[in-house]
Amino acid sequence: MMLPEGHGIHPGHRKLGGYIRFINLSTGAIVRVRLPLFSNHCVLDSVDGILLLQRDEDTVVRLLHPFTGDIVDLPPLATLITGLTPTQMKMFSWNVLRTVGATSFSVSADGVVTAMIGLFKLGRVACATTMDQQWRLSTWSISNGWRPLSFQGKMYTLHTPTNGSELQIFQIDLPGPGEKEDFDRILCHLAAPKLIATCLAGKPRRPFYYLAECDSEILVISRYLTGSLDVEVYRLSDIILDRIVPVTSIGGNALFVEERVLSVSSRVHPTIVGDSVVHLHCKEFYLGHYQLATGTWLPTADGCARDGVPSPCSLIYHIFTCCYRPTW
């Protein structure tokens, strides 16, 4: 995870001297790397430790390995606009950082990189390769209510039908190279999402759902915002087998939940409680651990978020801001 510096010092700020710090969410190790390109790039997303960047002057999308410096260029993000409606164009142009919900990519034997971006606020998926001149939008839509998840080269999305009686989970496969056209680019065949699991949604209290990666498996989190404020976590592999049983152990990890979900080992910091979900308590408005085994709440640190987080901040607050990027 890119470590927030706080005090309004963003990546690329002159006071950082071109350096960025990263924290390993499994071990707590911190690495400081010189990345001067942040002076004219912004981060759209990350996947498997690779950063998805946009260059300021021409919106070229780039994949960057932050520790080796390897860079791959993809078409400008502005080429997406030709496939958008006026309403979508307006939303995309001012909200691009929060529009990109997930990214997947692969590398072919001959070195061609294929990338897929889930634009969940627009309800579409975009695809391009390093041989293309523009991004192409899917002809089908995804639900814009739930943020997609990238996992092992595939993308997963949630959908609840209008009656709200069930939760559907779809898988989107990364497209492979197709036939060459005009000998200058490779087309991507973007297959429609595949329904892989269905389960009953919570009624009469409909929860809010999240997808998360934790210890090389996908978890489904249901979070109730009213009543008892319960949180339940399920393994996608169990749901596919129709074993709808919440888990109480997630390998000693804590799931930080907001716009995005991060899995953080309890070994990273002494105050991180394992087998818990960290998010804002929506009634008392403190950042808390919800312990899965006991169903009880525990504040993560002193201070109420409504009154302003005390400074210096606990590392837990810094990690949480990466789940809610408008903080940055």
N, C-alpha and C positions, 0 to 999 in steps of 0.2 A: 504494500500500500504506500502511495506517496504520502509522506508525513506533513500535515499542515504545520506551518511555522507560526501562525497566529499574528496578531497585531497588524493585520492588513498587508502582510508581506506575502504576496502571491508568487507562484512559480514564474521565474523570469524577472522578479524584482531586482533592481540594481544592488540592493543591500546584500543579496545572496551571492553575488559574484559569479553567477552562472551555475551554482551548485544546487542540487535537489537532494533531499533525504528520503529514504524509503525504509519502512519497517516491515520485517517478516512477521506475518500474523500467526505463524505457527511457533516461532522460537523467540520473538521479541528482538532479534538482532537488527541493528540500524546500520544502513550503508549510505554513505555520502558520495554522490556521483556528480561530475561536472557535465551539465547539459545546457550549453549556451543557447541552443536553438529555441529555448522557451521564451526568448526575447521577442520572437515573432511567430510563435505557435501557441495553440491552446489544445487542451486535452478534451476529446469527445468521449472516450471510453477506454477500457482496458480489458484484455482477455489473456489468460494464461501468462501473465507477466509482461505482455506486449502492450505498448501504449498506442492508441489510435489518436492521431493528431490531425489538426487542420492548420495549414499555413495561412497566415493572416491575409497576405496580399492577393492570393489567387484561389483560396479555398481548396487547394490540393490536399487530398487526404493521404496521410503517411502512417505506416506501421513502423514503430521504433522499438528496438530492444534496448532498454535503458542502460544495460551493463556492458554490452558489446559495441553499441553505437550503430549497429546495422539498421539501415533504413530501406523501406520499400515504398515506392510511390504508386498511388491509385488516382483515378480521375478526380477533378475538382468537384467538391460537394455541390457547387452552384449548378452543375449539369442536371441535378435532380429537379430543379424548378420547372423544367419544361413538361414534366409529367404530373404536376400538381394543379389542383383547382385553385382559384383565387383565394378561397378561404384557407386551404391547406398551405398555400404559399406564404400567407401572412403569418400563420402560426409557426411555420418552419423557420422563417427568417429571423424572428425575434426570440425563439425558444429552442434553438437548435441544440444547445447543450443538454437540455432536459428531454429532448425528443429522441435522441439516440439511447435506446434502452438496452441493447445487447449487440455484441459483435462476434462473428465466427469467421475463421479463415482456414485455408489449407494451402499446401504447396505441392504442386505436381512434380513428377520426376524430372521434367525439363525446366523447373524453376519458376513456373507461372504461379502466381499467388491469386487465389480466388477469395474474395471477402464478401460477407453478407452482414448487413446492418438492419437491426429491427428498429424501425421508427415508430415506436408504440403510440406516441401521441397522435400520429397521423394514421395509425392502423394499417401501415404498409411495411413491406420489407424491400430493401434495395440491395442490388448485387452488382459487382464489377470485378474485373481482373486487372492485372498489371499490363495487359495488352489492349485494354479498352480505352476509349476516349471519353466515355460518360458512364454514369450510373444508370441502371435500369430498375424501374419499380415493378413490384409484383402486380399481376392482374387481379389477384385476390387480396382480401383484407384479413387482418388479425384484430383481436379485441384491443381497443385502446384503453380499457379499464385496468389492465394488469400489465406490469412490466415484464417483458420476456427474460429468459435466462439462457446464456450460452454455456454449453457443457459438452466437452469432448467432440468439438466440431459440429455439433447440432444446436438447434435453438428450440426452446420449449416455451409454450405460451398457455395461458389460462383463458377460459371463456365460461361465462354463466349465461344460459339462455334467458330470455325475457321473463319467464315465470320464476326464475331464481331457485328452482327446485333441485338443480344438480350443478356440479362443477365438472367441466370438461377440460382435459389436458391434451394439448396437441404437440406434435413433434415436427419440426421443419428441418429437412436434410439440407446440408450445404450442397449447392449445385456443383456439378462437374463440368469440365470443358466439353463443348459440343463441336459442331462442324465449323471450320474456318470460313469466314465470309470476307471476300475481297482480299484475303491473305493478310489482313492487317489487324484483326482482332478475333477473340474467341468469344462465342456466345455462351451464356450460362442458361441452362434449363432449370427454371425455378419451379420445383414441384410444389403443389398445394400442401398445406399442413395436413398431417395424418393424425387422426384421433387415436390415442393410445390408452386412455383411461377415462372412466366416468365414475363419479361417486355422488352421493346425496349431499347437498349443501345444507348448512345449518339453518333450521327454521324453528320458531318464527324469527329468531335473531340471526340475521344473515351476517356472517363474519367477513372480514377483509382478508384476502389471500395474498401470499407471497411465495415465490420460488427461491430456493437457496441451494448452493453447493456446499457440502460439508463432508470432509473425509472421503472424497471421490464418489459421492452419491448425491442424488437430488432429494431435497426435502420440500414438503409443502407445509407452509405455516398458515394457520387460521387464527386470526386475532379479532376478538370481540371488543368493540369500542364502547359498549354500553353494558349495563347490568353488572355482572360479576367480573368483567374485564379478563376473562379467561384467555389463555393462549394454548393452542394445541399444535403439535408437530407430528407429521406423518412422513414415512418413507414412500417415495414414488413407486419403488419396486413392490412395496406391499399393496399400494392402491391398485396397481396393474393386476395383481393376483387376487384382488377383491378382499384383501385383509385390511379393513379400515380400522386400525387400532393405533391410537396415539403412542408415541415413544416417550420415555422419561429419561433416556440417556442418549446423548449425542457425542460420545467420545471425549467428554471433558471440555467441550467447546462451548462458546457463548455466541449466539446469533444476534448481531446488531441489526435492528430492523427499522427502516424508515423508507424513503423512496427506493433505496437499494438495500441489499442485505449482505453483510460481511460475516464470515465465520472466523472467529478469533479464539485461539487456544487459551485456556486458563493459565498456561505457562508464561504468557506474554507479560502479565502484570499481576502482582499479588492480590489486587482488589477485584479482578475479574473472576466471577463465580462460574464454574463449569456446569454444563448441562442446564443452561438457562437461556432466556431470551431477553435482550436488552432493548428497551424502547421507552418512550415517554409515557408516564402514567397520565392518562388523559383527564383524570379528575383532580389529582393533587399536583400534577404538572412537574414532577421530578423525574430524572432519568433513573430508571430502576431495572433490577434483575427480576425476571419472573422465573422462579425455579420450577422446572418441569416435574420433578418428582413429588413436590409438596404442594404445588399450586399457590405458592405464597410470593409476596413481593418483598424486595429488599432494596433500599436506595443504594445507588452505586457510589455516591460521594456526597459531600455536604453541598447544600445550596439548592434552590428551586429555580428551574429554568425560566419561570415567569419573572422572577426578580433579578435575573442576570446571574450567569455562572461566575462563582468567585475565581479570582486570579491569584496565583497561577493555577491553571486548570489541570485536573487529573488527565492522564493519558486516555482514559475512557472517553472523556468529552471530545478529545481530538479525533479519536477513531470514529466516534458517532457522527461528527461533521462530514465525514466522507460518505456517509449514507444519505446525507441531505445536502447536496452540493450547492444550493443557493446560499448556504452559509459562507462559502468561499467567494 
